[in-house]
Structures are given as structure tokens and as C-alpha cells.
Amino acid sequence: MPTILITGAGRGLGLEFARQYAADGWRVLATIRDPLKGKAVSDAGAEVYVCDVADAGSLARLRASLGGMKLDVLLNNAGIYGEPQGFGAVAEDEFLKVMRVDALAPLKVAEAFADLMTGPKIIAAVSSMMGSIADNTTGGSYGYRAAKAALNMVLKCMAVDLAAQGIVTIALSPGWVRTDMGGADAPLDAPTSVAGMRKVLAGVSAQDSGSFIHYDGSHLGW
Ligand SMILES: NC(=O)c1ccc[n+]([C@@H]2O[C@H](COP(=O)([O-])OP(=O)(O)OC[C@H]3O[C@@H](n4cnc5c(N)ncnc54)[C@H](OP(=O)(O)O)[C@@H]3O)[C@@H](O)[C@H]2O)c1
């Protein structure tokens, strides 16, 4: 039975990932922040762990509880958007908080778990088209855009650094999805986006490592 670790799995895309992988027969290790909010993810068939990915102590405790488990896929899904975001109104603390959660934490999570990787050895992160410099025609959203662009670079660096260990790293773009973050006007539902990203992950090989891939399978520009 393949095993996946998913961060931020209590709601939104993370919860949908947990549902779909569990329904497909995977062992799903799912993290949430609030231990009182684990019902949806345990009902989905996942094993629930508590972790704030931006907190080094919390991450160390998660690593200790997973001990010598083997992971086929490590999925950095947890993320925040942050506010305010417009030019002239970016709050320094908020900008740094978004960088910590969306860019630094996936690196620290990967560092914590890389030695447990087995099987296809995929380390993925849910990035965003908003992190694409090539695609940016509308500006704004400084913290989120900068953090997802930094996340993309983290994944590209890890593709180089972890190649010798046979680890493949992938930046995923889910599209614009109806979740708490995406809002009600988003065109995509979570099951469709997650099914697409799962198909991407199921099909990647070493030559895809360090790529930015949309939920529909198309490769994206940085
Ligand atoms: N929805 C979209 O259209 C869209 C588009 C592009 C990219 N994304 C990315 O997709 C990922 C999932 O987003 P979503 O739409 O599902 O958003 P969401 O509904 O707001 O869910 C975000 C998840 O991240 C968790 N989280 C936030 N900070 C965390 C931390 N410090 N430690 C651990 N978990 C943390 C949240 O946990 P709590 O419940 O404890 O807050 C929640 O489970 C994010 O990385 C987001 O940037 C989303």
C-alpha cells in the first residue's frame, strides 16, 4: 500500500487529496493544525497528525511521531494567502508570514522527511499560477505571488539537490478552485482539480523533476 503525507489536510484541497488517495487504497497521513478539527479528515479514511508547518517544534514532533515510516509521496499542500497585498499597503509582518508558510515551510518539511522517501519518491507542493513570473500581467498580491515564486525556486533547487537520492520534485498548479481560499466564484471544484493533480503525480518520472505542472497536465512557464 503506497503512503502519502499531506499537510494542511483539514479542509479545501488538502482534505480532497486525503479523500481521493484514501478511496484509492493509499495509506494517508494527513496533518491538521487544530486537533479538534480532525473529524472530516479521519472520516475520509486518513490517519490524523497535528502539525503547524511554520513551527519548527511542531514539525519536529511530527517527524518523531512518524518515526521510521516510509513515504512514497510527500505533498506540501498547506498554504495561506495573507492580507493586505496591494502596492503601498503590504504589511511587513504579513508578507513575512506568507513567505514562512508558503515558501520556507515546504522546504523545512522536505528536509524533515526526505530520508523517509521510498517508491516513486515524489516531493510535491501545491504552488499557484500566481507564483509564475511569466504569467503575471495583473500585479498585486505581493506576499502570495512572491511566496509561491520562491516556492517554485525551492522545488527547482531540490530537484537538483535530491536527484542523486532518486527524489522527484514537482510544483503543482491546481487552477482556481472553490475553497475557502479560492472563494465561491472560482470555476473549478476541488474534486476535479485534485483528480487532475493526482493524475499528474501518478505520471511523473525523473525527467519531470523540477517542473511546474498544471492540474490538466500541461507544463507551465516559471
Ligand atoms: N484554491 C485555489 O484556487 C488555489 C489556487 C492556487 C493555489 N492554491 C494553493 O492550494 C493549497 C491549498 O489551498 P486551499 O485552496 O485548499 O486553501 P484553504 O481552504 O484556505 O486551506 C488551506 C489549508 O492550509 C492549512 N494551513 C495554513 N497554514 C498552515 C500552517 N502554518 N501549518 C499547517 N497547515 C496550514 C489550513 O489549515 P487550517 O484549517 O488550520 O487553517 C488549511 O487546511 C495552498 O497552498 C494554496 O496556496 C489554491
The ligand as a Tripos MOL2 file, in Angstrom:
@<TRIPOS>MOLECULE
LIG
   48    52     1     0     0
SMALL
NO_CHARGES

@<TRIPOS>ATOM
      1 N1         -7.9830   27.4630   -4.0590 N.am      1 LIG1
      2 C1         -7.2980   27.9380   -5.0830 C.2       1 LIG1
      3 O1         -7.8450   28.4850   -6.0670 O.2       1 LIG1
      4 C2         -5.8000   27.7940   -5.1000 C.ar      1 LIG1
      5 C3         -5.1300   28.2300   -6.2540 C.ar      1 LIG1
      6 C4         -3.7410   28.1010   -6.3030 C.ar      1 LIG1
      7 C5         -3.0630   27.5280   -5.2630 C.ar      1 LIG1
      8 N2         -3.7340   27.1220   -4.1370 N.ar      1 LIG1
      9 C6         -2.9340   26.5130   -3.0640 C.3       1 LIG1
     10 O2         -3.5170   25.2910   -2.6900 O.3       1 LIG1
     11 C7         -3.1880   24.9980   -1.3250 C.3       1 LIG1
     12 C8         -4.4680   24.6490   -0.5860 C.3       1 LIG1
     13 O3         -5.3120   25.7910   -0.6350 O.3       1 LIG1
     14 P1         -6.8950   25.7370   -0.4200 P.3       1 LIG1
     15 O4         -7.4990   26.4210   -1.5550 O.co2     1 LIG1
     16 O5         -7.3120   24.3710   -0.0420 O.co2     1 LIG1
     17 O6         -6.9750   26.7350    0.8380 O.3       1 LIG1
     18 P2         -7.7730   26.6640    2.2220 P.3       1 LIG1
     19 O7         -9.1050   26.0790    2.0010 O.co2     1 LIG1
     20 O8         -7.6290   28.0160    2.7920 O.co2     1 LIG1
     21 O9         -6.9100   25.6070    3.0780 O.3       1 LIG1
     22 C9         -5.6090   25.9100    3.4710 C.3       1 LIG1
     23 C10        -5.0940   24.7620    4.3040 C.3       1 LIG1
     24 O10        -3.7440   25.0640    4.7090 O.3       1 LIG1
     25 C11        -3.6590   24.8820    6.1230 C.3       1 LIG1
     26 N3         -2.6210   25.7220    6.7240 N.ar      1 LIG1
     27 C12        -2.4980   27.0690    6.6430 C.ar      1 LIG1
     28 N4         -1.4200   27.4600    7.3440 N.ar      1 LIG1
     29 C13        -0.8750   26.3380    7.8740 C.ar      1 LIG1
     30 C14         0.2320   26.0900    8.7210 C.ar      1 LIG1
     31 N5          1.0210   27.0780    9.1800 N.pl3     1 LIG1
     32 N6          0.5120   24.8060    9.0690 N.ar      1 LIG1
     33 C15        -0.2740   23.8110    8.6340 C.ar      1 LIG1
     34 N7         -1.3530   23.9730    7.8690 N.ar      1 LIG1
     35 C16        -1.6530   25.2370    7.4840 C.ar      1 LIG1
     36 C17        -5.0360   25.2260    6.6390 C.3       1 LIG1
     37 O11        -5.1990   24.7050    7.9320 O.3       1 LIG1
     38 P3         -6.2410   25.3870    8.9990 P.3       1 LIG1
     39 O12        -7.5760   24.7730    8.7020 O.co2     1 LIG1
     40 O13        -5.6750   25.0000   10.3090 O.co2     1 LIG1
     41 O14        -6.2170   26.8660    8.7520 O.co2     1 LIG1
     42 C18        -5.9110   24.5470    5.5840 C.3       1 LIG1
     43 O15        -6.0050   23.1670    5.8390 O.3       1 LIG1
     44 C19        -2.4940   26.2510   -0.7860 C.3       1 LIG1
     45 O16        -1.1000   26.0440   -0.8110 O.3       1 LIG1
     46 C20        -2.8840   27.3190   -1.7950 C.3       1 LIG1
     47 O17        -1.9450   28.3550   -1.8590 O.3       1 LIG1
     48 C21        -5.0830   27.2470   -4.0440 C.ar      1 LIG1
@<TRIPOS>BOND
     1     1     2 1
     2     2     3 2
     3     2     4 1
     4     4     5 ar
     5     4    48 ar
     6     5     6 ar
     7     6     7 ar
     8     7     8 ar
     9     8     9 1
    10     8    48 ar
    11     9    10 1
    12     9    46 1
    13    10    11 1
    14    11    12 1
    15    11    44 1
    16    12    13 1
    17    13    14 1
    18    14    15 2
    19    14    16 1
    20    14    17 1
    21    17    18 1
    22    18    19 2
    23    18    20 1
    24    18    21 1
    25    21    22 1
    26    22    23 1
    27    23    24 1
    28    23    42 1
    29    24    25 1
    30    25    26 1
    31    25    36 1
    32    26    27 ar
    33    26    35 ar
    34    27    28 ar
    35    28    29 ar
    36    29    30 ar
    37    29    35 ar
    38    30    31 1
    39    30    32 ar
    40    32    33 ar
    41    33    34 ar
    42    34    35 ar
    43    36    37 1
    44    36    42 1
    45    37    38 1
    46    38    39 2
    47    38    40 1
    48    38    41 1
    49    42    43 1
    50    44    45 1
    51    44    46 1
    52    46    47 1
@<TRIPOS>SUBSTRUCTURE
     1 LIG1         1 GROUP 0 **** ****
